[in-house]
Amino acid sequence: MRRDITKNFIFRWFECGLSPEETAKLCFVSVTEVTLWDEGKKIPDVCKRVMRMATGRELPTVFTRYWDGWRMSGHHLITPAGTYLTRQRLEIIESFGAEDLKALKVSAALRRLPTSER
């Protein structure tokens, strides 16, 4: 029995790294349907998009203009410049940002005080 490797199989297995069972569960279809896709039946566009989003190959397009060029790879968020950000690194960046914001608020409040009260 000869099995041809189709674009759909390459997309599902090599690009997204999904098993037939994972794909079926993700797309709310049967494993038989996924097998038919692997054999060449057209994968619905919505399923392709869900597969890409679930595996981090595409970010949701709700905020496209804000996230243009950003992508996911494993447990990393990758910036358009190619910088890999982990959850821990983002938390550190956020904590420094919060401290800077507090300092700016205090500074602005002090500037609003009359000169004699400083």
C-alpha positions in Angstrom: 0.0 0.0 0.0 1.6 3.3 -1.2 0.8 6.4 0.8 1.5 9.8 -0.8 2.5 12.6 1.4 0.2 15.5 0.8 0.5 19.2 1.6 -2.2 18.7 4.3 -0.2 16.0 6.0 3.0 18.1 5.9 1.0 21.1 7.3 -0.6 19.1 10.1 2.4 16.9 11.1 5.6 18.9 10.2 4.4 22.5 10.5 2.0 22.2 13.4 3.3 19.1 15.0 -0.2 17.7 15.7 -1.2 14.1 15.8 -4.5 13.0 14.1 -6.1 12.7 17.5 -5.0 16.1 18.7 -6.2 17.6 15.4 -9.5 15.9 15.6 -10.0 17.1 19.2 -9.0 20.7 18.3 -11.2 20.9 15.3 -14.2 19.0 16.7 -14.0 16.4 14.0 -13.4 12.6 13.9 -10.0 11.1 13.4 -11.4 9.6 10.2 -12.0 13.2 8.9 -8.4 14.1 9.7 -7.2 11.0 7.9 -9.2 12.2 4.8 -7.5 15.6 5.1 -4.2 13.8 5.2 -5.2 12.0 2.0 -5.9 15.3 0.2 -9.4 16.4 1.2 -9.5 20.2 1.7 -9.0 21.2 5.3 -11.5 24.0 6.2 -9.8 27.3 6.5 -11.1 27.8 10.1 -9.5 24.5 11.1 -6.2 25.5 9.6 -6.3 28.8 11.5 -7.1 27.1 14.8 -4.3 24.6 14.2 -1.8 27.4 13.6 -3.0 29.4 16.6 -3.0 26.3 18.9 0.6 25.6 18.0 1.8 29.2 18.2 2.3 29.6 14.5 -0.2 32.5 14.3 -1.5 34.9 16.9 -5.2 35.8 17.0 -6.0 38.6 14.5 -8.3 40.5 16.8 -5.3 42.9 17.6 -3.5 42.5 14.3 -2.2 46.0 14.1 -0.7 45.8 17.6 0.8 42.4 17.1 2.0 42.5 13.5 5.2 40.7 13.2 5.0 39.0 16.6 4.8 35.2 16.8 4.9 32.3 19.2 7.4 29.4 19.3 7.1 26.8 22.0 7.0 28.8 25.3 8.5 32.0 23.8 6.9 35.1 22.4 9.1 36.4 19.6 9.3 40.1 18.8 9.4 41.4 15.2 13.2 42.0 15.9 13.7 38.3 16.7 14.0 38.6 20.5 12.7 35.6 22.4 10.7 36.5 25.5 9.8 33.9 28.2 7.0 34.3 30.7 9.6 35.1 33.4 11.3 37.7 31.3 8.0 39.4 30.6 7.2 39.4 34.3 10.6 41.1 35.0 10.0 43.7 32.3 6.5 44.3 33.7 7.7 44.7 37.3 10.3 47.3 36.3 7.7 49.1 34.2 5.3 49.2 37.2 8.1 50.6 39.5 8.9 53.3 36.9 5.2 54.2 36.6 4.9 54.6 40.3 8.0 56.9 40.3 6.5 59.0 37.5 3.2 59.4 39.4 5.0 60.5 42.5 7.1 62.9 40.5 4.1 64.4 38.8 2.2 64.8 42.1 5.2 66.6 43.6 5.3 69.0 40.7 1.7 69.9 41.2 2.3 70.9 44.8 2.8 74.6 45.5 6.5 75.5 45.9 6.1 76.3 49.6 4.8 72.8 50.5 7.8 70.9 48.9 
